[in-house]
């Protein structure tokens, strides 16, 4: 199911996945962690590898 969602999102634009399962999160190009209702950090896959942001940087925007 996740593989199908990834294929469709890459063709159609985007998909939002909310999960507690790290194996599902690994399929995503970008992840955002929320702890106690606040952004705790974000990670995006780039051509050069994974790029990580702190909670403060993640709050600044979702520009990728």
JOZI-V610269 format. One record per pair of residues at least 24 apart in sequence whose C-alpha atoms are under 8 Angstrom apart, sorted by the first residue. I is the first residue (numbers start at 1). GAP is how many residues later the second one is. D is the distance in whole Angstrom. If there is no record, write none. Layout:
I|GAP|D, I|GAP|D
This chain:
2|25|8, 3|24|8, 32|26|8
